[in-house]
Amino acid sequence: MQNVLTKSNKLLFVIGTAWLFDAMDVALLSFIMPIIGAEWKLLPTQIGYVSAVTSLGMIFGSLGCGYLADRFGRKHVMIGTLILFSAGNLLLAFTQNVNMFMLVRFITGIGLGGELPVAATMLADSFSGKKQSRMLVLADSFWAIGWILASLLSFLVMPIFGWRVTVVCTFFVSLYAFVMRRHLPDEYENTKHERSNIFHSIKEIWSGKYLQATGVLTVLWFVVMFSYYGMFLWLPSVLIAKNIPMINSFGYTLLMSLAQLPGYYLAAWLMGKISRKNILVIYLLGTLISAFIFGTANDLPIVLIGGALLSFFNLGAWGTLIAFTPSHYEAQYRGVGVGFTQSIGRIGATLGPFLIGALLGMGLSIPMVFMMFVVVLAVGILVLLFGIHDTVGE
C-alpha cells in the first residue's frame, strides 16, 4: 500500500509541476503587460492584442497536441511542449518591439496550450472514479503555486532587474523536461492509438455518445477561460486603474493569489462527497458574485476581498472542470476530447483579455466591463445545470 501511495504522490508531483510552470508563464505576462505598455507607449487596445495572442497560440496547441498524445503517446508530447514554451520565454527577453513580442508569445502559446490537456489526459489514464477526480484537482492546484511564485518574482525581482531578466528565469523550466523524462513511467506509451488523421478523431467526439458531453464541455471551457484570462491577465492593470501604485498592485496581486490554494483544496476535499457537477455550479456561482464585488469595488479592503474571492472561486472552478472533463471520454479519444474542448476554451481566453482592452479603449468603466463576465458566467451555469450529467459511478 505504501508503494502505491508513493507512486501516486510521485506521479502527482511530476505532472503537477507542469501546471506550476505553465502558470508562472501566464502570470508573468499579466505583470509584464503594464510595464511594456508604458515602455512602448501602447494603447489599451494594443495591450489587449498582446494578452490575447498567447491564447491564440494555445488554441492550436491544445487541439494539435491532444491529437498527437493519442496517436504517439503522452510522455514525449508533454516534454516537447515544455521545451517549446521554455525556449519561447528565452527569446522573449530579446524582443525589441511589440510586434516581435507578439510573435514570440504566439509560438510560446502553442507549447502552453498543448501542455495542459496532455498532462490532464496522462493523469486521467492512471486513475478512475473519485480518485481520478481528486488527483486531477490536486494536480491543477499546482497552478496556484506557479502563480504565487510568479507574483514573488514580479514583486521582488522585476522592480530591480526589469522584466527581461525576470522572463529569462523561466527559461530554466526546460531543464525540468529532462527530470520528467526520467520519472514518467514508460507504460504511458501503451496509451498510443493509431488513427488515420485528426479530423477522424474530431468527428468521433462530435457523434454518438460523446456528442452532448462535447457540446456542453466546450461551452463550459469557453466560459471558464474567458472569465479567467480576461480578469486575471488584466488584474495588475485593473488595480493600477483603481489608483493603486504599480509596485503595490504587484504585492496585492500576490496576496490575492494566495486564496487560490484553499479554493483548489476545498474542491479536492468535496470530490466524492457531492457530485462534481454540483461542485462546479457552486464555484461558478461564487466566481460570478466575486466578479461583481471586485469590478464594482472602490475601497481598497473591498477590492482585496473581492480579488481574493475571485481567486478562490475561479481557480476552484477550473480545477473542478479539469476533473470533470476526461471521464466523459474513453482512453483512445481522451487526448482529443480534452484537447478539443480546451481549444474552444482558448478562443474564450483570446477574446476575454482582448475585449477588456477594446472596451476600456472605448471609454467603458471597469464596473461595466466586469458586468460582461457576470453575464457570461450566468450563461455557463445554466448550460451546466441543464445540459450534462455527472458520469462518475454510472
C-alpha positions, 0 to 999 in steps of 0.5 A: 500500500505504501508503494502505491501511495508513493507512486501516486504522490510521485506521479502527482508531483511530476505532472503537477509541476507542469501546471506550476510552470505553465502558470508562472508563464501566464502570470508573468505576462499579466505583470509584464503587460503594464510595464511594456505598455508604458515602455512602448507607449501602447494603447489599451487596445494594443495591450489587449492584442498582446494578452490575447495572442498567447491564447491564440497560440494555445488554441492550436496547441491544445487541439494539435497536441491532444491529437498527437498524445493519442496517436504517439503517446503522452510522455514525449508530447508533454516534454516537447511542449515544455521545451517549446514554451521554455525556449519561447520565454528565452527569446522573449527577453530579446524582443525589441518591439511589440510586434516581435513580442507578439510573435514570440508569445504566439509560438510560446502559446502553442507549447502552453496550450498543448501542455495542459490537456496532455498532462490532464489526459496522462493523469486521467489514464492512471486513475478512475472514479473519485480518485481520478477526480481528486488527483486531477484537482490536486494536480491543477492546484499546482497552478496556484503555486506557479502563480504565487511564485510568479507574483514573488518574482514580479514583486521582488525581482522585476522592480530591480532587474526589469522584466527581461531578466525576470522572463529569462528565469523561466527559461530554466523550466526546460531543464525540468523536461529532462527530470520528467523524462526520467520519472514518467513511467514508460507504460504511458506509451501503451496509451498510443492509438493509431488513427488515420488523421485528426479530423477522424478523431474530431468527428468521433467526439462530435457523434454518438455518445460523446456528442452532448458531453462535447457540446456542453464541455466546450461551452463550459471551457469557453466560459471558464477561460474567458472569465479567467484570462480576461480578469486575471491577465488584466488584474495588475492593470485593473488595480493600477486603474483603481489608483493603486501604485504599480509596485503595490498592485504587484504585492496585492496581486500576490496576496490575492493569489494566495486564496487560490490554494484553499479554493483548489483544496476545498474542491479536492476535499468535496470530490466524492462527497457531492457530485462534481457537477454540483461542485462546479455550479457552486464555484461558478456561482461564487466566481460570478458574485466575486466578479461583481464585488471586485469590478464594482469595488472602490475601497481598497479592503473591498477590492482585496476581498473581492480579488481574493474571492475571485481567486478562490472561486475561479481557480476552484472552478477550473480545477473542478472542470479539469476533473470533470472533463476526461471521464466523459471520454474513453482512453483512445479519444481522451487526448482529443476530447480534452484537447478539443474542448480546451481549444474552444476554451482558448478562443474564450481566453483570446477574446476575454483579455482582448475585449477588456482592452477594446472596451476600456479603449472605448471609454467603458468603466471597469464596473461595466466591463466586469458586468460582461463576465457576470453575464457570461458566467450566468450563461455557463451555469445554466448550460451546466445545470441543464445540459450534462450529467455527472458520469462518475459511478454510472 
